[in-house]
């Protein structure tokens, strides 16, 4: 899995969508980063609360977002900090809108309508 910064991720994602126009699918997943991985980032284990939540004094609990994209055998991932998430989301939305023309209309036949009735 190739890990890149968020800006390079959107550029690479656009390339993957370009490749998928001919054949294949691109899948993108976003999720809050696992708390156990955050524990490895904290050097001083004494600052980690017993519950496992990373809390900085004066700040709320904010976790980075892990974003992954796969196309055939190509895998990309990036880690987006909570402060940069809005900027990332706008650039991600721009990429999605640019390649929305490759979406296919769902085939709805009359048989499906008759079966529902």
N, C-alpha and C positions, 0 to 999 in steps of 0.2 A: 504494500500500500504506500503510495507516494503522499507524503505530508507536505503541504505548501501553505503559504500565508493566505489570508482571506481574499486579497485582491487578485493574486495569481490563480486562486481557486475559481473565481468567477470567469476568468479568461479561459482556463482549461475546461471549465464546464461548457462554455460556449463552443469550444472545439469538439467536445463529446457530442453535443446536440447536433452539430454540423455533420459529424460522422454517422449519426443515427438517422439522418434523413433517408438514406438508402435502405438500411435494414437495422433492426435491433431496437433496444429500449435503453433509456437512461433512467436509473432510479436514484433519487436523492433522499437521504434521511437526515433529520435534525433531532438532536436530543441533548438534554442537559448532561454535562459530563459526570461520569460516575464519581461518587464521593470517595471511593477507595483509591481511584487514581489521583484525586486531589491530595490524599494523605501522603502519597509519595512525593508530591511537590513541596510539602511543608517539611522543612529541615528540623525544626525544633518540635518534637512530639509533645512537649509540655504545653504548647499553645493550642493543641487540638483538644476540644471538649470531649467528654466521655461519649456523647451521643454520636460523634463522628462528623458533626456539622462544622464547617469552617466558618468561624465568625470573627470578623475584624472589629475591634472596638469602634463604635460610632457609625458603623455601616451595617446595612441589612445583609442577609444571606444572599449572595449573588454568585452564581456558578457560570462558568464558561459553557458555550454551546459547541458540541461536536457535530460537524457536518460532514457527511460522507456521500460520495457519488460513485456509481459503478456503471460501466458500459462494457459488456462482454468480459474480457480479462483485465480491463483497465480500471484501477481503483484510485480514487483521490480522497483525501481527507484534509480538514482544517479545523483549527480550534479558534473560535471567535470569542473574544472577551465581552463581558456585559456592556462595557463602555462603547465598544465599536459595533455592537450588534445592529443598531439602527442603520448605520452606514452600510454594513454588509447586506442587510435586508433590502435596501433600495437598489444596490447594484445587482443582487440576485434577482429581484423582480424585473429589472431591465433585461437581463439575460432571458428570463422565462418569457417575457412578452415578445422578444425578438424571434424566438423559435417556436412560438405558439402556432404558426401556420402549418407545422408538421403534424398537428393533431388530426386524427381521423374521426369522422362522424360515426357514431354508433349505428350499426345496421339494425334497423327495426323492421321486422317483417310482420305481415298480417297474422301469421301463425301465432306469434307471441301474444298479440292482442286477443285472439280468440281463446287461447289457453287461460288467460287471466279471467275472462268472463265465465 
